């Protein structure tokens, strides 16, 4: 089935909190609203967490089927598959009563089956004759909600989808309609398709990567030798306000893309209430483009220790 493209926009980076959360029914106490997970410009404005933030706007403009692509931003852990900015694509389609009545199916079932055919066709186009399965899940802006997994060397989640929430449709002038929606992360999809091992490569200026052609499906990325890593450790007593995302944000703010991974180990030294847990942090530094010097990494590690102690209010050991 062909998905008709009626809108393609490179959207603004900042989004009012109302559009990012309230318009897509994110609960007031949902973790994604916290400063630990979302980049706040001010109390009312955030860097867009997902392209779903534009569903309500486009529905109010009477669009019934659209694709939206844009940068999205999230405070997250540091490893080979996470980055604070990535590209997301949103698909949305609204159906009228004449669409499902002609099929003899119920409205919700009709929309779900239509989306399932569309996305299974997309997966086969991208990955070939792969095994697929649908997993029940939860998203605030679709009900029911599912994730599509494919077996591509291993089971991989490739996208989330579901029937559009009736409340979102009603709030935006679609009183007698049903809809479906899906969203997918483009970098992770490309990593799977082309065997790209590290998400930081998409931001690299290394000609060994930028000159490599991955424009055709089936053409795999040819890995090149990595520069040597540098490992550093740090341990500290933590308090109730400690979060991994805040730690990673400090490390990334100082070391940028020179940090490849942050690994945490929680140690419980005693069952006594007089002792707080200890975090042991392993930091792996590695440049995508050059060899790092001991002097350079020691300087970064010292700055990380200072900022972790002062900003996270922890006690270094």
C-alpha positions as CSV (number, residue, x, y, z in Angstrom):
1,X,0.0,0.0,0.0
2,X,1.3,3.4,-0.9
3,X,1.5,6.0,1.8
4,X,0.6,9.4,0.3
5,X,3.0,12.1,1.3
6,X,1.1,15.4,1.8
7,X,3.7,17.2,4.0
8,X,7.4,17.0,4.5
9,X,9.0,19.6,6.8
10,X,12.3,20.3,8.4
11,X,10.8,21.5,11.6
12,X,11.9,24.1,14.2
13,X,14.1,22.7,16.9
14,X,12.3,24.2,19.9
15,X,8.7,23.3,20.8
16,X,6.5,24.7,23.5
17,X,6.0,22.2,26.3
18,X,2.2,22.2,25.6
19,X,2.8,20.7,22.1
20,X,5.5,18.3,23.1
21,X,3.6,16.8,26.0
22,X,0.0,18.0,26.6
23,X,-1.2,17.8,23.0
24,X,-0.1,14.2,22.7
25,X,-1.5,13.2,26.1
26,X,1.7,12.6,28.0
27,X,0.7,12.4,31.7
28,X,1.7,15.2,34.0
29,X,3.9,12.8,36.1
30,X,5.5,11.1,33.1
31,X,9.3,10.7,33.4
32,X,9.9,12.3,30.0
33,X,8.8,15.6,31.4
34,X,11.6,15.7,33.9
35,X,14.8,17.8,33.6
36,X,16.7,14.5,33.7
37,X,15.2,13.4,30.3
38,X,14.4,16.5,28.4
39,X,16.3,19.7,27.4
40,X,14.4,22.7,28.7
41,X,15.1,26.1,27.1
42,X,12.9,27.7,29.8
43,X,10.0,26.5,31.9
44,X,7.6,26.6,28.9
45,X,9.9,25.6,26.0
46,X,11.8,22.4,25.3
47,X,14.0,21.1,22.6
48,X,11.7,18.8,20.7
49,X,11.7,15.2,22.2
50,X,9.7,13.6,19.3
51,X,8.1,14.6,16.0
52,X,4.8,13.6,17.5
53,X,4.8,17.1,19.0
54,X,3.5,18.4,15.6
55,X,0.5,16.0,15.3
56,X,-2.0,18.4,16.8
57,X,-0.8,21.4,14.8
58,X,-1.1,19.5,11.5
59,X,-4.5,18.0,12.3
60,X,-5.8,21.5,13.1
61,X,-4.6,22.5,9.6
62,X,-6.8,19.7,8.2
63,X,-4.1,17.5,7.0
64,X,-5.3,13.8,6.9
65,X,-2.1,12.0,6.0
66,X,1.5,13.2,6.5
67,X,5.1,12.4,7.1
68,X,7.2,14.6,9.3
69,X,11.0,14.5,9.8
70,X,13.2,16.5,12.0
71,X,15.9,16.6,14.7
72,X,14.8,15.5,18.2
73,X,16.7,15.9,21.4
74,X,16.9,13.7,24.6
75,X,19.2,13.5,27.6
76,X,20.3,9.9,27.5
77,X,23.0,7.5,28.4
78,X,26.3,7.3,26.6
79,X,27.1,4.3,24.4
80,X,27.3,3.2,20.8
81,X,23.6,3.5,20.1
82,X,22.6,6.7,22.0
83,X,23.2,10.3,21.1
84,X,21.6,13.5,22.5
85,X,20.3,14.5,19.0
86,X,19.0,12.2,16.3
87,X,16.5,12.2,13.4
88,X,13.0,10.9,13.7
89,X,10.3,10.3,11.1
90,X,6.6,10.4,12.0
91,X,3.8,9.0,9.9
92,X,0.1,9.7,10.4
93,X,-3.1,8.9,8.5
94,X,-6.7,9.7,9.3
95,X,-9.6,7.6,8.0
96,X,-13.3,8.6,7.5
97,X,-16.3,6.3,8.1
98,X,-16.6,5.6,4.4
99,X,-13.1,4.0,4.4
100,X,-13.8,1.3,6.9
101,X,-17.6,0.9,6.2
102,X,-16.8,-0.2,2.7
103,X,-14.4,-2.9,4.0
104,X,-16.9,-4.4,6.4
105,X,-14.4,-4.1,9.3
106,X,-14.7,-2.1,12.5
107,X,-13.0,1.3,12.5
108,X,-10.2,0.5,15.0
109,X,-9.4,-2.9,13.4
110,X,-9.4,-1.4,9.9
111,X,-6.9,1.2,10.9
112,X,-4.7,-1.3,12.7
113,X,-4.7,-3.7,9.7
114,X,-4.0,-1.0,7.2
115,X,-1.0,0.2,9.2
116,X,0.3,-3.3,9.7
117,X,0.3,-3.9,5.9
118,X,2.0,-0.6,5.3
119,X,4.8,-1.1,7.8
120,X,5.4,-4.8,7.0
121,X,5.8,-3.7,3.4
122,X,8.3,-1.0,4.4
123,X,10.2,-3.6,6.5
124,X,10.4,-6.0,3.6
125,X,11.5,-3.3,1.2
126,X,14.3,-2.3,3.6
127,X,15.4,-5.7,5.0
128,X,14.2,-8.2,2.5
129,X,12.3,-11.4,3.4
130,X,12.9,-11.2,7.2
131,X,11.0,-12.7,10.1
132,X,8.8,-10.2,11.9
133,X,6.7,-10.0,15.0
134,X,4.4,-7.4,16.7
135,X,4.8,-6.7,20.4
136,X,2.2,-5.0,22.6
137,X,3.5,-1.9,24.2
138,X,2.4,1.5,25.5
139,X,2.6,5.0,24.0
140,X,0.5,7.9,25.3
141,X,-0.5,9.0,21.8
142,X,-1.7,5.7,20.3
143,X,-4.1,3.1,21.6
144,X,-3.7,0.2,21.1
145,X,0.1,0.5,20.6
146,X,2.6,-2.0,19.2
147,X,6.3,-2.3,18.2
148,X,7.5,-4.1,15.2
149,X,10.5,-6.3,15.6
150,X,12.5,-8.0,12.8
151,X,15.0,-10.7,12.9
152,X,18.1,-9.2,11.3
153,X,21.0,-11.2,12.8
154,X,19.1,-10.7,16.0
155,X,15.7,-9.5,17.1
156,X,15.6,-5.7,16.6
157,X,12.9,-3.1,17.4
158,X,12.6,-1.0,14.3
159,X,9.6,1.2,15.0
160,X,6.6,1.9,17.2
161,X,3.1,2.2,15.9
162,X,-0.6,2.1,16.9
163,X,-4.1,3.5,16.3
164,X,-4.2,7.3,17.0
165,X,-5.7,8.2,20.3
166,X,-9.4,9.2,19.9
167,X,-8.9,12.1,22.3
168,X,-6.2,13.6,20.2
169,X,-8.4,13.4,17.1
170,X,-11.4,14.9,18.9
171,X,-9.4,17.8,20.3
172,X,-8.3,18.7,16.8
173,X,-11.6,18.6,14.9
174,X,-11.6,14.9,13.8
175,X,-14.8,13.8,15.7
176,X,-15.9,10.8,13.6
177,X,-12.5,9.5,12.5
178,X,-9.9,6.9,13.3
179,X,-6.2,7.1,12.5
180,X,-2.9,5.4,12.8
181,X,0.6,6.7,13.6
182,X,4.2,5.4,13.6
183,X,7.6,6.8,14.5
184,X,11.1,5.6,13.7
185,X,14.7,6.7,14.5
186,X,16.6,7.1,11.2
187,X,20.1,6.8,12.6
188,X,19.4,3.5,14.3
189,X,17.7,2.2,11.2
190,X,20.7,3.1,9.1
191,X,23.0,1.4,11.7
192,X,21.1,-1.8,11.2
193,X,20.9,-1.6,7.4
194,X,24.5,-0.7,6.8
195,X,26.3,-2.3,9.8
196,X,27.4,1.0,11.2
197,X,28.9,0.2,14.6
198,X,28.8,3.6,16.4
199,X,26.2,6.4,16.2
200,X,28.9,9.0,16.7
201,X,30.1,8.3,13.1
202,X,27.1,10.2,11.8
203,X,28.6,13.3,13.3
204,X,32.2,12.5,12.4
205,X,34.2,14.4,9.7
206,X,36.5,11.5,9.2
207,X,36.8,11.0,5.5
208,X,37.1,7.2,5.9
209,X,33.4,7.4,6.9
210,X,32.1,10.5,5.0
211,X,33.5,9.1,1.7
212,X,32.0,5.7,2.2
213,X,29.0,5.1,0.1
214,X,26.0,3.6,1.9
215,X,23.4,5.1,-0.6
216,X,22.2,1.7,-1.8
217,X,20.4,-0.9,0.2
218,X,22.5,-3.9,0.7
219,X,25.8,-2.1,0.5
220,X,27.4,-2.6,3.9
221,X,29.7,-0.2,5.7
222,X,33.3,-1.4,5.6
223,X,34.8,-0.9,9.1
224,X,38.1,0.8,9.5
225,X,40.6,0.4,12.4
226,X,39.6,2.2,15.6
227,X,42.0,4.5,17.3
228,X,43.2,3.2,20.7
229,X,40.9,3.6,23.7
230,X,41.7,5.2,27.1
231,X,39.9,3.9,30.2
232,X,39.4,5.9,33.4
233,X,37.6,5.1,36.6
234,X,35.8,7.2,39.1
235,X,33.8,6.2,42.2
236,X,31.6,8.3,44.5
237,X,28.9,8.1,47.2
238,X,25.5,9.0,45.7
239,X,22.4,10.7,47.0
240,X,18.7,10.4,46.3
241,X,18.8,13.0,43.5
242,X,21.5,11.1,41.4
243,X,20.5,10.0,37.9
244,X,22.6,8.4,35.2
245,X,21.4,10.9,32.6
246,X,22.7,13.9,34.7
247,X,26.1,12.2,35.0
248,X,26.3,11.5,31.3
249,X,25.3,15.0,30.5
250,X,28.2,16.4,32.5
251,X,30.6,13.9,30.9
252,X,29.4,14.8,27.4
253,X,29.5,18.5,28.2
254,X,33.2,18.3,29.0
255,X,34.5,15.5,26.7
256,X,32.0,15.8,23.8
257,X,32.3,13.0,21.3
258,X,35.6,11.9,22.8
259,X,33.7,9.8,25.3
260,X,32.5,6.5,23.8
261,X,30.8,4.9,26.7
262,X,30.0,5.5,30.4
263,X,29.5,2.3,32.4
264,X,28.0,2.3,35.9
265,X,28.2,-0.3,38.7
266,X,26.2,0.2,41.8
267,X,27.9,-1.2,45.0
268,X,25.9,-1.9,48.1
269,X,28.5,-2.1,50.8
270,X,26.2,-2.5,53.8
271,X,22.6,-3.1,54.7
272,X,22.9,-0.4,57.4
273,X,21.0,2.8,56.7
274,X,24.1,4.8,57.7
275,X,25.7,3.8,54.4
276,X,24.8,5.2,51.0
277,X,25.4,3.2,47.8
278,X,28.6,3.7,45.9
279,X,28.7,4.2,42.1
280,X,31.8,3.0,40.2
281,X,32.0,4.7,36.8
282,X,34.1,3.4,34.0
283,X,34.7,6.0,31.2
284,X,35.9,4.9,27.8
285,X,37.5,7.7,25.8
286,X,38.2,7.3,22.2
287,X,38.3,9.7,19.3
288,X,36.8,8.7,15.9
289,X,39.5,10.7,14.1
290,X,42.8,10.6,15.9
291,X,44.9,9.1,18.8
292,X,44.3,10.8,22.2
293,X,47.2,11.7,24.4
294,X,47.5,10.8,28.1
295,X,47.8,14.5,29.0
296,X,44.6,15.3,27.1
297,X,42.6,12.6,28.8
298,X,43.9,13.2,32.2
299,X,42.9,16.9,31.9
300,X,39.4,15.8,30.8
301,X,39.1,13.3,33.6
302,X,40.1,15.9,36.2
303,X,37.5,18.3,34.9
304,X,34.8,15.6,34.9
305,X,35.6,14.8,38.5
306,X,35.3,18.4,39.5
307,X,32.0,18.9,37.8
308,X,30.5,15.7,39.0
309,X,31.4,16.5,42.6
310,X,30.1,20.1,42.4
311,X,27.0,19.7,40.2
312,X,25.7,16.3,41.3
313,X,26.5,17.0,45.0
314,X,28.2,13.6,45.4
315,X,31.2,12.6,47.5
316,X,34.2,11.3,45.5
317,X,36.1,8.4,46.8
